[in-house]
Structures are given as C-alpha cells and as structure tokens.
C-alpha cells in the first residue's frame, strides 16, 4: 500500500469514514483522482495534488471536482461556495458546517489538510458513526446524470411495496403515481438521469412504442378498409353505369299471370310515368323495359290516358300490346253534350251498383264534390246542381272505385278547363249575369248544333233572341232541347200546344231568357263558340235534310224552310 492518494492501484474503500472526503456517487470513494464510477485512479498531468482544486476531466468521463477543504470553511462541492449553516444540499441533507458540525475556525476533517491522517484517530478502521447505514438515513448524493426523483410516499391503495427498501440507496425508488390526465413528458425520448431507460424497466419494449405500434396498426386497418370500400364503391357504380348504358333492363317474361289488375293512367302521362304506374301495380318489372318496348312499337306513343285491365308480371312488350288493344281499356267516355242522367247510369253499370246509386249521391252530396263557388249560387233551383260540370272526356272507372270519387274527377276536369278562360269578364261583356249563364249558353249550343261549323251561328241566335229589342220571339229562346231536358227525352215531334203551355223554368217556350242552368255537358268547341259568337244577325235555324243547318235573320225565310222540312217528312212517311 502506498501513501494515501499517491500509490498505484486501488485504494482502500471507506464509505463510512467522512475523513476521507466526499464518499462519491452511489456510495463509492470520491477523493481526488479516483473515478466515482469505477474506483480507478485518474491522474492529471503532474500527478495527483491533494486539495489542489478541480481535476481536468478525462476522455469519456464526466468532469468531476474535488471538494476543497479550507480551514474554518465547508464548501459546496458543486458551486464552490460556502453554504450557510442549516443550508440544504438539495437531497434532504443539511450542512452543518461540513459533514459534522464544525465550529468556526476548525477544519471539519482534520487539523492539517496536508496530513490526512494526523489528528484523526478514526482513519483506517477506527470506530465512527455510520451516516448512511441506518434505515432513517437519506441516500448519499448522486451525480446529476444519475439522480432520480425523491421517492414518493407509498401508495396505500396498492399495498406495501416489497421491491424497494429506502435503506438500499443502490436500488431505484419506485416512481410516484402518475395522474391519468397528466401528459407524458418523455413520449419521444428517455428522461434524463434514467440510465436503464424505458426498455429496461418494461421488459425491452417501451409503453409509448407499444401505443405507437397499436395506433399504427389501427391506422393501417382503417386505410385498408377505406381502400377496399373505395374499390367496392367504384365497382358498384361502374356496374350500374354499364347496366344503364349497355345492359338490358330488368323485365318479366311472357304474358303475365292470371291475376288481373286495373291501372289508371292520368291524362298527359308520358312513357316514364306510364311505366311507373305499371310498375307500382306489379304489371312490369322496370320502367326502362317499358319505355324501350314503347319506343320500339310503331303505335307505342298512341297510348291514351284512362283505366286499363292488365295482368301482373307481364313482359314490357306484352303490356304495350295489351294497352293498345281497345278491349283492355276500362274507361268511361263521356261524349260532348251528354246529360248527367246518362253519366250516372254508366257509372252504376261500371261499378256494378244498383240503378240510381250514383244519381242519389250526386243530388245529396253535391256540395262536397268540388263545384266552383260561382256554380253553387242558385243551385237549389236547378234540376241538377252538377249539370254542365261532368266534363266530356275519358275517365277510369274500375271495380272498387267509389262513385263520389269518379264524380270528383269529372268536376275537377271541368274546373280546370273553365279556369283557362275569363268566364266572368266575358259573361259581362256578352250581357250575361255570370259564368254559370255562359256555361248554360254553351250547353244550348252543344244541344242544338249538328256540326262544329254550326256552333258560332247557333251562339249568335241565342244572344240575338236575348236582346231587349227582340220583338220576334219577345226574348224567348224557344229551343226544343230545353223541353226535352226537363222531360228527360230527345224528341223532334213536339206539339205546339203541349210545349207552349207547360209551366216549367226549363221550358224556354214558356219563360223568357235562359233556363236556370245548363242542360248538358258542353265540350270545348261549344264553349269557345259561346265565348266568341258569330257577328251575324241570325235569329232562326232549321235542318231540312237532317244533316246541315240553315240559318236566317227573318221570320219569312224561316217559315219557307219549315214548310220545306215538313214536305220532306210527308214524302218519307
């Protein structure tokens, strides 16, 4: 053994002897020239100088300092300044003038710093107190790179920890419990002072790395799902695009089943709307199949509105063929000039109802069937409030339909047609009281005219006879059609005595002016003639041959035509 601090080789280790200076880091000897980690002596140039100040750091070792000892002073080994008595060193150990309480003027570890053994009977094996060997002692100070946080109080909820002993400073203290909402300060790097690292503590894999890998796996799975879903969507829409452009539309085969169904096609419906109605009824499988079949058929565009009796699950081509066959139509066609009484009878027959059922509904429920407001005035004095409002057209009347529904459709059609004209303004212009009288004139024109060419002149006859200066008929219309209406008949031979003596509001031979209401359902041509009559002075008309009508503006010419008409009938008998 050489002299202390100057011999070769390892020096004796006295971790419990404060006279040998700072015990180093982790309980190893830390006097000048000796590495606190390895215990090997490290000499600067010129050899070791005890108490000579800090040594120069060697390559690969952290810079270390030797605590200088001066008489009467205790210097902090890191700052080189003398701490005040009771000053803490940051590790829970308070300085009291050195490792032991030193009085002013005294050297803490000996009387002579150049003679390390003089005056110290405790050196080299002498009995002395153990500052760090008791369970109550604090662990010795450690270098900055090896420091750990102060041990947290034991977690009572987790029970006593058996893997850490506070008297064993060489074992790392357990980490304090971490708050759930606290951020991880070292997510991407190892915290300073932890030589073992996360991998050492967690079995070779850090918690952050595990989380990152789990997140990476979820992200890959999500990207894969999106990618596969995108391919599926592109494939689906690509298939649909191909089917729409080049594929054959879905269609049934054959003429259909034995189950019949009635389909109502609205007026003005085009191919796609007709196909939609047929598909909803279960007749065809797709609208595209029907439109293609309709376009391929030479008369496909001539399919009309109305009710059709078809079969379920028909091919589109078979449906088109059947709809072009008149036998498949189940429509009620109302001709121009038809009276309401005839319409009621036809509805009863189509719906297989007792005779008079529809008529009773019309006369008792007319207020709820949708008449325009101007048609309700004076309705009680009319023979039939609905007369003139069952517009001539084609209507679907299939089994199971209610009579009131059929009447509502007819009235709705009349309202839409009449609304296309300024009936109120035109009526006042022609000297009439309102739209209802205009419809009444149109019904007279429709009943008396034989051809559409007669309608304008027939309208002129009505307006001329209504004029206040009419002295020929004295403002009487004198139409046989009004008498036949009230009698619900259609006769040509009516006795003068009978017709002139019947007191009835609809008898225009007995009463002046127009009847209380229309006497039939006029069509569009008769209505247009009533709106725009001929400007001639026509007062009379007669059909000599039963085919054409001759109009005159004076009674003399009219009487000659009547004699000609009667002579022709005598020859025929």
C-alpha positions in Angstrom: 0.0 0.0 0.0 1.4 3.4 -0.9 0.8 6.6 0.7 -2.8 7.8 0.6 -3.6 9.4 -2.7 -0.2 8.6 -4.3 0.2 4.9 -4.6 -0.6 2.8 -7.6 -3.7 0.6 -7.8 -6.9 0.6 -5.9 -7.2 2.5 -2.7 -9.0 1.0 0.3 -12.7 1.9 0.4 -14.0 3.6 3.5 -17.5 4.7 2.6 -18.4 5.2 6.2 -15.4 7.4 7.0 -16.1 11.1 6.4 -12.5 11.9 7.0 -11.7 10.6 3.5 -13.8 13.4 2.0 -16.9 13.1 -0.2 -17.9 9.5 -0.4 -18.7 10.0 -4.1 -21.7 9.0 -6.0 -23.7 6.0 -5.0 -21.5 5.2 -2.0 -18.2 4.9 -3.9 -15.0 6.7 -3.0 -14.8 10.1 -4.5 -11.4 11.5 -3.4 -9.2 13.2 -5.9 -8.0 11.3 -8.9 -10.4 8.4 -8.5 -13.4 7.8 -10.7 -16.6 7.6 -8.7 -18.0 5.0 -11.1 -15.1 2.6 -11.4 -13.0 3.3 -8.4 -9.9 3.5 -10.6 -7.5 6.4 -10.1 -7.4 9.0 -12.8 -4.4 11.3 -12.7 -3.9 14.6 -14.4 -0.5 15.6 -15.7 2.0 16.1 -12.9 0.4 13.5 -10.6 -2.3 13.9 -8.1 -2.4 17.1 -5.9 -4.5 16.7 -2.8 -6.6 19.7 -2.2 -5.2 21.4 -5.3 -8.6 22.1 -6.9 -10.6 20.5 -9.6 -9.0 18.0 -11.8 -9.2 18.1 -15.6 -11.8 15.6 -17.0 -10.5 12.6 -18.7 -11.8 11.4 -22.0 -15.1 9.6 -21.8 -15.7 10.6 -18.1 -17.8 13.4 -16.8 -16.0 16.3 -15.3 -15.5 15.9 -11.6 -14.4 18.2 -8.9 -12.6 17.7 -5.7 -14.1 19.2 -2.6 -11.6 21.8 -1.3 -11.1 21.9 2.3 -10.1 25.2 3.9 -9.7 25.9 7.5 -12.9 27.0 9.1 -14.9 26.6 5.9 -17.2 24.0 4.3 -17.6 24.5 0.6 -20.4 23.1 -1.5 -18.8 20.5 -3.8 -20.8 21.8 -6.9 -20.8 25.6 -6.6 -17.6 26.1 -4.7 -19.3 28.4 -2.3 -19.7 28.0 1.4 -23.2 27.1 2.4 -24.7 28.7 5.4 -25.3 26.5 8.4 -28.5 24.6 8.1 -28.4 25.0 4.3 -29.9 22.1 2.3 -27.9 20.4 -0.4 -30.9 19.5 -2.5 -31.1 15.9 -1.3 -32.5 16.3 2.1 -29.1 16.5 3.8 -28.4 19.8 5.6 -24.9 21.0 6.0 -23.9 22.0 9.5 -20.5 23.4 8.6 -19.4 20.2 6.8 -20.3 16.5 7.4 -20.1 17.2 11.1 -21.0 20.4 13.0 -17.8 22.4 12.8 -17.1 25.3 15.0 -15.7 28.5 13.5 -12.0 28.2 12.8 -12.0 24.5 12.8 -11.2 22.2 9.9 -14.0 19.7 9.5 -12.0 16.6 8.7 -8.6 17.3 10.4 -6.2 19.9 11.6 -4.0 19.8 8.6 -5.3 19.2 5.1 -1.7 18.2 4.0 -1.6 15.5 6.6 -4.7 13.4 6.1 -4.0 11.0 8.9 -2.8 13.4 11.6 -5.3 14.1 14.4 -7.8 11.6 13.1 -7.9 8.6 15.2 -10.9 7.4 13.2 -9.0 6.9 10.0 -8.3 3.5 8.6 -10.5 1.2 10.6 -11.3 3.3 13.7 -14.8 3.2 15.0 -17.0 6.0 13.7 -20.8 6.6 13.2 -22.5 5.3 10.0 -24.2 8.3 8.4 -25.9 6.3 5.7 -26.2 2.8 7.1 -29.3 3.3 9.2 -32.8 2.9 7.8 -33.6 6.5 8.7 -30.7 8.0 6.8 -31.0 9.7 3.4 -29.3 8.1 0.5 -25.9 9.7 -0.4 -25.8 12.4 -3.1 -25.6 11.2 -6.7 -24.2 13.0 -9.8 -26.7 14.9 -11.9 -26.8 12.2 -14.6 -27.7 9.5 -12.1 -30.2 11.4 -10.0 -33.7 10.2 -9.6 -36.7 11.9 -8.2 -37.3 11.8 -4.4 -39.3 8.7 -3.5 -43.0 9.3 -3.3 -44.9 8.1 -0.2 -46.1 4.6 -0.6 -49.4 4.2 -2.4 -51.8 2.9 0.3 -54.3 1.8 -2.3 -51.7 -0.5 -3.9 -50.5 -2.0 -0.7 -46.9 -2.1 0.6 -44.2 -2.4 -1.9 -41.7 -5.1 -1.2 -39.4 -4.3 -4.1 -37.9 -1.2 -2.7 -36.2 -0.5 0.6 -35.3 3.1 1.5 -32.2 1.8 3.3 -30.9 0.4 -0.1 -29.8 3.5 -2.0 -28.4 1.3 -4.7 -31.9 0.3 -5.8 -34.1 2.8 -7.7 -37.1 4.2 -5.8 -40.5 3.5 -7.3 -41.9 6.2 -9.4 -44.6 8.3 -7.9 -48.2 7.5 -9.1 -48.9 9.4 -12.3 -52.2 11.3 -12.8 -54.4 9.9 -15.5 -54.7 13.3 -17.2 -51.0 14.3 -16.9 -49.1 14.4 -20.2 -46.2 12.2 -20.8 -43.2 14.4 -20.7 -40.9 11.8 -22.3 -43.0 10.4 -25.0 -40.3 10.5 -27.6 -37.1 10.4 -25.6 -35.7 8.9 -22.4 -35.9 11.2 -19.4 -32.6 12.4 -18.1 -31.0 10.5 -15.2 -32.5 7.2 -16.0 -29.7 5.0 -17.3 -31.9 1.9 -17.6 -34.4 3.5 -19.9 -38.0 2.5 -20.5 -36.9 -0.6 -22.3 -35.0 -1.8 -19.2 -38.0 -1.2 -16.9 -40.7 -2.6 -19.3 -39.1 -5.8 -20.5 -37.4 -4.5 -23.6 -40.4 -2.6 -25.0 -41.5 0.9 -24.0 -45.1 1.7 -23.3 -45.0 4.6 -25.9 -43.6 2.3 -28.5 -46.4 -0.2 -27.8 -49.0 2.5 -28.1 -47.5 3.8 -31.3 -47.5 0.4 -32.8 -51.1 -0.2 -31.8 -52.0 3.1 -33.3 -50.1 2.3 -36.4 -51.9 -1.0 -36.7 -55.3 0.7 -36.3 -54.4 3.3 -38.9 -53.3 0.6 -41.4 -56.5 -1.2 -40.8 -58.5 2.0 -41.3 -56.6 2.8 -44.5 -57.2 -0.8 -45.8 -60.9 -0.6 -45.0 -61.2 2.7 -46.8 -59.2 1.4 -49.8 -61.3 -1.7 -50.0 -64.5 0.3 -49.6 -63.5 2.6 -52.3 -62.8 -0.2 -54.7 -66.2 -1.7 -53.9 -68.0 1.6 -54.5 -66.2 2.1 -57.8 -67.1 -1.4 -58.9 -70.7 -1.0 -57.9 -71.2 2.4 -59.6 -69.2 1.1 -62.6 -71.6 -1.9 -62.9 -74.6 0.4 -62.6 -73.2 2.7 -65.2 -72.6 -0.3 -67.6 -76.1 -1.6 -66.9 -77.7 1.8 -67.5 -75.8 2.3 -70.8 -75.4 -1.1 -72.2 -77.1 -3.7 -70.1 -80.6 -4.9 -70.7 -83.2 -3.6 -68.2 -84.9 -6.0 -65.8 -88.1 -7.5 -67.3 -90.6 -10.2 -66.8 -91.2 -13.0 -69.4 -94.4 -13.9 -71.0 -98.0 -12.5 -70.9 -98.2 -12.4 -67.2 -100.2 -14.3 -64.5 -103.9 -15.0 -64.3 -104.3 -12.2 -61.7 -105.8 -9.1 -63.3 -105.3 -5.5 -62.0 -106.7 -2.2 -63.0 -104.3 0.7 -63.7 -105.3 4.3 -64.0 -103.1 6.3 -66.4 -103.5 10.1 -65.9 -104.0 12.5 -68.8 -100.8 13.7 -70.4 -98.7 10.9 -69.0 -95.6 10.1 -71.0 -93.8 6.8 -71.3 -91.8 7.0 -68.0 -94.8 8.0 -66.0 -96.9 5.2 -67.5 -94.1 2.8 -66.8 -94.0 4.0 -63.2 -97.8 3.4 -62.8 -97.5 -0.1 -64.2 -94.5 -1.0 -62.0 -96.3 0.2 -58.9 -99.3 -2.1 -59.8 -96.9 -5.0 -60.3 -97.6 -5.3 -64.1 -94.0 -4.8 -65.2 -90.6 -5.2 -63.6 -88.8 -2.0 -64.6 -89.7 1.4 -66.1 -86.8 1.2 -68.6 -88.0 -2.0 -70.0 -91.4 -0.4 -70.7 -90.1 2.7 -72.3 -87.8 0.7 -74.6 -90.8 -1.5 -75.6 -93.0 1.5 -76.2 -90.3 3.2 -78.3 -89.9 0.0 -80.4 -93.6 -0.4 -81.1 -94.9 1.7 -84.1 -98.0 2.8 -82.2 -96.4 2.9 -78.8 -96.8 6.7 -78.5 -100.5 6.5 -79.0 -101.3 5.0 -75.6 -104.0 7.2 -74.1 -105.0 8.0 -70.6 -107.7 6.0 -68.8 -108.2 2.8 -66.9 -106.7 -0.4 -68.2 -107.3 -4.0 -67.2 -103.9 -5.7 -67.3 -102.2 -8.8 -65.8 -99.5 -8.9 -63.2 -95.9 -9.7 -64.1 -96.2 -9.1 -67.8 -93.2 -8.5 -70.1 -93.0 -4.9 -71.1 -93.7 -5.7 -74.7 -96.8 -7.6 -73.8 -98.0 -4.7 -71.6 -97.6 -2.3 -74.5 -99.6 -4.6 -76.9 -102.4 -5.0 -74.5 -102.7 -1.3 -73.7 -103.0 -0.6 -77.4 -106.0 -3.1 -77.6 -109.3 -1.2 -77.1 -110.6 -4.2 -75.2 -108.2 -3.6 -72.4 -109.5 -0.1 -71.7 -111.9 0.2 -68.8 -112.7 3.9 -69.2 -115.9 5.7 -69.1 -116.0 8.0 -72.1 -118.4 10.9 -71.8 -119.3 12.4 -75.2 -119.9 16.1 -75.7 -123.5 17.1 -74.9 -124.3 14.1 -72.7 -126.6 14.8 -69.8 -125.8 13.9 -66.3 -128.5 11.3 -66.0 -126.8 9.2 -68.7 -123.4 9.6 -66.9 -124.9 8.4 -63.6 -126.3 5.3 -65.3 -122.9 4.4 -66.8 -121.1 4.7 -63.5 -123.6 2.4 -61.9 -123.1 -0.2 -64.6 -119.3 0.0 -64.4 -119.2 -0.3 -60.7 -121.9 -2.9 -60.6 -124.1 -0.8 -58.4 -127.9 -0.7 -58.1 -129.5 1.7 -60.6 -129.9 5.2 -59.2 -127.0 4.9 -56.7 -124.7 7.5 -58.3 -127.6 9.9 -59.0 -128.7 9.9 -55.3 -125.1 10.6 -54.3 -124.9 13.5 -56.8 -128.1 15.1 -55.7 -127.5 14.8 -51.9 -123.7 15.3 -51.7 -123.2 17.9 -54.5 -121.8 20.5 -52.0 -118.8 18.3 -51.1 -117.9 17.2 -54.7 -115.8 20.3 -55.6 -118.0 22.7 -57.6 -116.6 26.2 -58.1 -118.1 28.8 -55.8 -119.9 30.6 -58.6 -121.7 27.4 -59.5 -123.3 27.0 -56.1 -125.4 30.2 -56.3 -129.0 29.2 -57.0 -128.1 25.6 -57.2 -131.3 24.6 -55.3 -133.4 26.0 -58.2 -131.6 23.8 -60.8 -132.8 20.4 -61.8 -129.3 19.0 -61.2 -126.6 21.1 -59.5 -123.9 19.1 -61.2 -125.2 19.6 -64.8 -122.6 21.1 -67.0 -119.7 20.1 -64.7 -119.2 16.4 -65.7 -116.8 17.4 -68.4 -116.7 15.3 -71.6 -113.6 13.1 -71.5 -112.3 9.6 -70.7 -112.3 8.6 -67.1 -111.1 5.4 -65.4 -113.9 3.6 -63.6 -112.7 0.3 -62.3 -114.2 -2.1 -59.8 -113.8 -0.9 -56.2 -113.9 2.8 -57.1 -116.4 4.9 -55.1 -119.0 6.9 -57.2 -118.2 10.1 -55.4 -114.5 9.7 -56.4 -115.5 9.4 -60.1 -117.7 12.5 -59.9 -114.9 14.5 -58.3 -112.5 13.7 -61.1 -115.1 14.9 -63.7 -115.8 18.1 -61.8 -112.1 18.7 -61.3 -111.6 18.3 -65.1 -114.4 20.8 -65.8 -113.0 23.4 -63.4 -109.5 23.2 -64.9 -111.0 23.7 -68.4 -113.2 26.5 -67.5 -110.4 28.2 -65.5 -108.5 28.5 -68.8 -111.0 31.2 -69.9 -112.0 34.5 -68.4 -115.6 33.4 -67.9 -116.6 36.2 -65.6 -115.3 39.0 -67.7 -116.6 37.5 -70.9 -120.0 36.9 -69.5 -120.4 40.6 -68.5 -119.2 41.6 -72.0 -121.9 39.5 -73.6 -124.6 40.8 -71.3 -124.9 37.8 -69.1 -125.1 37.6 -65.3 -122.0 35.4 -64.7 -120.0 32.3 -65.7 -122.9 29.9 -65.0 -125.1 31.6 -67.7 -122.1 31.4 -70.1 -121.9 27.6 -69.5 -125.7 27.4 -70.0 -125.4 29.1 -73.4 -122.6 26.7 -74.3 -124.9 23.7 -73.4 -127.7 25.1 -75.6 -125.2 25.5 -78.5 -124.0 21.9 -77.9 -127.5 20.5 -77.9 -128.9 22.3 -80.9 -125.9 22.4 -83.2 -125.3 19.5 -85.5 -121.7 20.2 -86.6 -118.9 22.3 -85.2 -119.4 24.7 -88.0 -122.8 25.5 -86.7 -121.8 26.4 -83.2 -120.8 30.1 -83.7 -124.0 30.9 -85.6 -126.0 29.0 -83.0 -124.5 31.1 -80.3 -125.4 34.2 -82.2 -129.0 33.0 -82.4 -129.1 32.7 -78.5 -127.6 36.1 -77.9 -129.8 37.8 -80.5 -133.0 36.3 -79.0 -132.0 37.6 -75.5 -131.7 41.1 -76.7 -134.2 43.5 -75.2 -135.2 44.8 -78.6 -136.2 41.3 -79.8 -139.8 41.6 -80.8 -139.9 38.4 -82.9 -139.6 35.9 -80.0 -140.0 38.5 -77.3 -136.7 37.5 -75.6 -137.8 33.8 -75.5 -135.2 31.3 -76.6 -137.8 28.7 -77.7 -135.4 25.7 -78.0 -136.9 22.2 -78.1 -133.8 20.9 -76.3 -134.8 22.7 -73.1 -138.2 21.0 -73.1 -136.6 17.6 -73.9 -134.2 18.1 -71.0 -136.9 18.7 -68.4 -138.7 15.7 -69.8 -135.5 13.6 -70.0 -136.2 12.8 -73.6 -135.0 13.5 -77.1 -138.0 14.1 -79.4 -138.3 16.0 -82.6 -142.1 16.0 -82.9 -143.5 18.0 -80.1 -147.0 19.5 -80.3 -147.2 23.3 -80.2 -150.0 23.2 -77.7 -148.0 21.0 -75.3 -144.8 22.8 -75.5 -146.2 26.3 -75.1 -148.5 25.6 -72.2 -146.1 23.7 -69.8 -145.1 25.9 -66.9 -141.6 25.0 -66.0 -138.5 27.1 -65.5 -136.6 25.0 -68.1 -139.3 25.5 -70.8 -137.9 28.3 -72.9 -141.2 28.5 -74.8 -143.0 29.5 -71.6 -140.3 31.6 -69.9 -138.2 34.4 -71.2 -134.4 34.2 -71.0 -132.1 31.4 -70.3 -133.1 28.3 -68.2 -131.9 28.1 -64.6 -128.8 26.1 -65.6 -127.1 24.0 -68.2 -129.0 21.3 -70.0 -126.0 19.1 -70.7 -122.2 19.0 -70.6 -120.7 21.1 -73.4 -117.4 20.4 -75.0 -114.5 22.8 -75.8 -115.8 23.8 -79.2 -119.3 24.7 -77.9 -117.7 26.7 -75.1 -115.4 28.6 -77.5 -118.4 29.4 -79.7 -120.3 30.8 -76.7 -117.3 33.0 -75.9 -116.8 34.2 -79.4 -120.2 34.0 -81.3 -120.7 34.9 -84.9 -121.4 38.6 -85.5 -124.4 37.9 -87.9 -128.0 38.8 -87.2 -129.1 35.2 -87.1 -132.5 34.7 -85.5 -133.7 31.3 -86.8 -132.3 28.0 -87.9 -133.7 24.7 -89.3 -132.2 21.5 -90.7 -134.0 20.5 -93.8 -132.1 17.3 -94.6 -131.2 16.4 -91.0 -127.5 16.8 -91.8 -126.9 20.5 -92.3 -128.4 23.5 -90.6 -129.6 26.7 -92.4 -129.7 30.0 -90.5 -131.9 33.0 -91.4 -132.3 36.5 -89.9 -136.0 37.0 -90.6 -139.2 35.1 -90.0 -140.3 34.9 -93.6 -137.3 33.0 -94.8 -137.6 30.8 -91.8 -141.2 29.8 -92.5 -140.3 28.8 -96.0 -137.7 26.5 -94.7 -140.1 25.0 -92.2 -142.6 24.2 -95.0 -139.8 22.5 -97.0 -138.9 20.5 -94.0 -142.4 19.3 -93.3 -142.9 18.4 -97.0 -139.9 16.2 -96.9 -141.1 14.4 -93.9 -144.5 13.7 -95.5 -142.8 12.1 -98.5 -140.8 10.0 -96.3 -143.8 8.6 -94.5 
